[in-house]
Amino acid sequence: MAADKKIEEGLSFQPKFDANGLITAISQDADSGQVLMVAYMNDEALKLTLETGNAVFFSRSRQKLWKKGEQSGHMQKVQQILVDCDQDCLILKVKVDQGQCHVGYQSCFYRAVKPGTTNELEFVAEKVYDPNEAYKK
Amino acid sequence: MAADKKIEEGLSFQPKFDANGLITAISQDADSGQVLMVAYMNDEALKLTLETGNAVFFSRSRQKLWKKGEQSGHMQKVQQILVDCDQDCLILKVKVDQGQCHVGYQSCFYRAVKPGTTNELEFVAEKVYDPNEAYKK
């Protein structure tokens, strides 16, 4: 099998980390199919996720491991990890409780480009919790 | 409103392109919720997507605009564009025909990490078309 074909059609999991050692990881609600958030994993975060069954990411802003839910309590129980054709992106199918986004919504994708405009947004979701309370700011 | 709060809670669409001028764009089937692919857009690709209603990406490997479906015919009709809290990732809710991945599957995410392993994959989908035919290799 050619190298590309091996990556695309083979059964060896060879996640392709980028120049910064990171791979994109999408969290998707295993039940509803809603995309909850997009984050990044380094090799260690992926290993810990596989070992523990709870989503662990690598925070680019804090430059350290980010055990999702450690502070907020909103963990993500990983049911399945999907990988795309060139193995440079993952989907985590997760079981979650309510309130996954730090702003207070269930999903980080709570706004959409307003129809008929190119630079305006509109809210498409309601807050499900008060982040000021959860994060004790 | 503080700068962060404006980005996270405001209604101005200010997509945050990375150091390479790209933003991550997830295509999700508007009907089924299935994540089809993850690609990237530069400013021009996003503008063209907004203008034409068809998904246009920027190919990192070819370093040029990639009008999805131009070669394969499998276009993506954009119904809605969602943006995440820090505005560095987009979801395109799209209407599609069958066969979105160039390998022959409906979604690029046709394999999953095999339960109980950390380095093996298993197929979780069936091919829906023959890419050798579609791309006339």
HADDOCK unambig.tbl for C-alpha pairs under 7 A between the chains (distance, minus, plus):
assign (segid A and resid 11 and name CA) (segid B and resid 120 and name CA) 5.76 0.50 0.50
assign (segid A and resid 11 and name CA) (segid B and resid 121 and name CA) 4.59 0.50 0.50
assign (segid A and resid 11 and name CA) (segid B and resid 122 and name CA) 6.19 0.50 0.50
assign (segid A and resid 12 and name CA) (segid B and resid 119 and name CA) 6.06 0.50 0.50
assign (segid A and resid 12 and name CA) (segid B and resid 120 and name CA) 4.92 0.50 0.50
assign (segid A and resid 12 and name CA) (segid B and resid 121 and name CA) 5.79 0.50 0.50
assign (segid A and resid 13 and name CA) (segid B and resid 119 and name CA) 4.69 0.50 0.50
assign (segid A and resid 13 and name CA) (segid B and resid 120 and name CA) 5.14 0.50 0.50
assign (segid A and resid 13 and name CA) (segid B and resid 121 and name CA) 5.69 0.50 0.50
assign (segid A and resid 33 and name CA) (segid B and resid 33 and name CA) 5.47 0.50 0.50
assign (segid A and resid 33 and name CA) (segid B and resid 34 and name CA) 6.90 0.50 0.50
assign (segid A and resid 34 and name CA) (segid B and resid 33 and name CA) 6.91 0.50 0.50
assign (segid A and resid 50 and name CA) (segid B and resid 118 and name CA) 6.58 0.50 0.50
assign (segid A and resid 80 and name CA) (segid B and resid 112 and name CA) 6.79 0.50 0.50
assign (segid A and resid 81 and name CA) (segid B and resid 112 and name CA) 5.41 0.50 0.50
assign (segid A and resid 81 and name CA) (segid B and resid 113 and name CA) 5.58 0.50 0.50
assign (segid A and resid 82 and name CA) (segid B and resid 109 and name CA) 5.82 0.50 0.50
assign (segid A and resid 82 and name CA) (segid B and resid 111 and name CA) 5.69 0.50 0.50
assign (segid A and resid 82 and name CA) (segid B and resid 112 and name CA) 4.10 0.50 0.50
assign (segid A and resid 82 and name CA) (segid B and resid 113 and name CA) 6.37 0.50 0.50
assign (segid A and resid 83 and name CA) (segid B and resid 109 and name CA) 5.38 0.50 0.50
assign (segid A and resid 83 and name CA) (segid B and resid 111 and name CA) 5.84 0.50 0.50
assign (segid A and resid 83 and name CA) (segid B and resid 112 and name CA) 5.95 0.50 0.50
assign (segid A and resid 84 and name CA) (segid B and resid 108 and name CA) 4.84 0.50 0.50
assign (segid A and resid 84 and name CA) (segid B and resid 109 and name CA) 4.30 0.50 0.50
assign (segid A and resid 84 and name CA) (segid B and resid 110 and name CA) 6.80 0.50 0.50
assign (segid A and resid 85 and name CA) (segid B and resid 108 and name CA) 5.29 0.50 0.50
assign (segid A and resid 85 and name CA) (segid B and resid 109 and name CA) 6.61 0.50 0.50
assign (segid A and resid 108 and name CA) (segid B and resid 84 and name CA) 4.86 0.50 0.50
assign (segid A and resid 108 and name CA) (segid B and resid 85 and name CA) 5.29 0.50 0.50
assign (segid A and resid 109 and name CA) (segid B and resid 82 and name CA) 5.82 0.50 0.50
assign (segid A and resid 109 and name CA) (segid B and resid 83 and name CA) 5.36 0.50 0.50
assign (segid A and resid 109 and name CA) (segid B and resid 84 and name CA) 4.30 0.50 0.50
assign (segid A and resid 109 and name CA) (segid B and resid 85 and name CA) 6.60 0.50 0.50
assign (segid A and resid 110 and name CA) (segid B and resid 84 and name CA) 6.80 0.50 0.50
assign (segid A and resid 111 and name CA) (segid B and resid 82 and name CA) 5.69 0.50 0.50
assign (segid A and resid 111 and name CA) (segid B and resid 83 and name CA) 5.83 0.50 0.50
assign (segid A and resid 112 and name CA) (segid B and resid 80 and name CA) 6.79 0.50 0.50
assign (segid A and resid 112 and name CA) (segid B and resid 81 and name CA) 5.41 0.50 0.50
assign (segid A and resid 112 and name CA) (segid B and resid 82 and name CA) 4.09 0.50 0.50
assign (segid A and resid 112 and name CA) (segid B and resid 83 and name CA) 5.95 0.50 0.50
assign (segid A and resid 113 and name CA) (segid B and resid 81 and name CA) 5.58 0.50 0.50
assign (segid A and resid 113 and name CA) (segid B and resid 82 and name CA) 6.36 0.50 0.50
assign (segid A and resid 118 and name CA) (segid B and resid 50 and name CA) 6.57 0.50 0.50
assign (segid A and resid 119 and name CA) (segid B and resid 12 and name CA) 6.06 0.50 0.50
assign (segid A and resid 119 and name CA) (segid B and resid 13 and name CA) 4.69 0.50 0.50
assign (segid A and resid 120 and name CA) (segid B and resid 11 and name CA) 5.77 0.50 0.50
assign (segid A and resid 120 and name CA) (segid B and resid 12 and name CA) 4.92 0.50 0.50
assign (segid A and resid 120 and name CA) (segid B and resid 13 and name CA) 5.14 0.50 0.50
assign (segid A and resid 121 and name CA) (segid B and resid 11 and name CA) 4.61 0.50 0.50
assign (segid A and resid 121 and name CA) (segid B and resid 12 and name CA) 5.80 0.50 0.50
assign (segid A and resid 121 and name CA) (segid B and resid 13 and name CA) 5.69 0.50 0.50
assign (segid A and resid 122 and name CA) (segid B and resid 11 and name CA) 6.20 0.50 0.50
